[in-house]
């Protein structure tokens, strides 16, 4: 069984930065495709960024492209999301996700494993 645990969320002023981490444990944690999603109260879970097993392919939502950077270190079984130039509209619970198979990497339904989420709050 694969388990994912997010950390690094918190309260930050607009224009500031945060770095989220996702630690994976289990037999596929160091090699499967992974992504970040976020969800604000009353809204659908939204795609943020995704990365393939080797880190050679990265995909970003238009709303975060140029501000956020996704990366992974398979030796440490850890994925990261560096968030710069944060805006109040980035406020949400951020979730780490992983999958063993293929599918639409922007769709939550394509992912098999989810973390518990970490809160990111950006004040004006």
N, C-alpha and C positions, 0 to 999 in steps of 0.2 A: 504494500500500500504506500502511495506517495503522499507526503504531507508537506504543505507549504505554509510558511510563517512570514508575514510582512512586519517590517519595523521602519522607523524613521519619520513617521508623520508627526505633525504638531501644528502650532500656531505661528504664522509668519505674516509680516507686513507685505502689502503689494509691492512687487519689484524684487522681493527677496528670493531665496533659493532653499530647496530641501533636497535631500537624497534619500530615496526609499530603497530598502533592501528586501529581498525575498529569499529566504533560506529553504532549500528543498532537502528532504530526506526520503529514502526509498530507492528501489533498484533502478528507476529510470530518471532520477533527479538530475543527473549530470549530462544528459544527452537529448532530452526531448524538447520540443518547441514550447515557447513560453510567451506570455503577454501580460500587459497591465490593462485593467479596466477601472472605471470609476463610476460611482453612483451617488447622486444627491437625493435628498428626501423628495418623494413624489415623482421622481424621474426614472427613466429606464437606465439599465446598466449600459455604459457607454465605452466603446473602444478607445484606448489611449495609444498603445504601442505594442508591437510584437517583434519577436526575434526567433530565428531558426536555431537548430541545434548547435551549429558551428559558430553562430554570430555573424555570418557573412551576409545575411539578408535581414534588413530591418524595415519596419513599416510604422508610420505615424499617422494619427488623425490630423486633419488639416488644422484643427484648433490648437494643436500643441507643436506642430512641426516648426523647427527652428528654435524652440525654447526647451524642449525635453530631449533627453538622450537615453536610449535603452542599451544595456550591455549585459553580458553574463560572463561568469568565471566558472567554467565547468569543474575545474580542479577543486573549487571551494563549494560547489553545488549552490551557487548564489547568483541571482539576477538583480540588477540595479535599475533605478529610474532616477536620473539626475534632472531636476526640475528647476529651471532658471526663469527669471522675469515673471514670477507668479502673479496671477490676476485673481480678483475675487471670484470670478466665474470658474476657477479651478477648484474651488472648495467642494469637497466630496469625500466619501470613503473610497480609498484606493485598494483594489484587489489584485493580487498576484494569481495567475492562472497558468496551467500547463496541460499538454495533451500528448498522447502517444501517436495518434494517427494524423491524417490529412483533413483538410476542410477549409472553410473561409476563416482565415485568421483574424478577421475583424468581428466575427460573430461569437457571442458568449456560448452558444450551443455547441460550438466546435471543440470546446475545452472540457477536459475530464476531471481536473483537479483544481481546487480553489482554496486560497488562504482565507483567514478570518477577517481581513481588512484592517487598514490603518487610516485614521482620520487626518485629513489635511484641511486646515482652515486658513484662508487668506483674507486678511482684514484690509479695508480701504484706508 
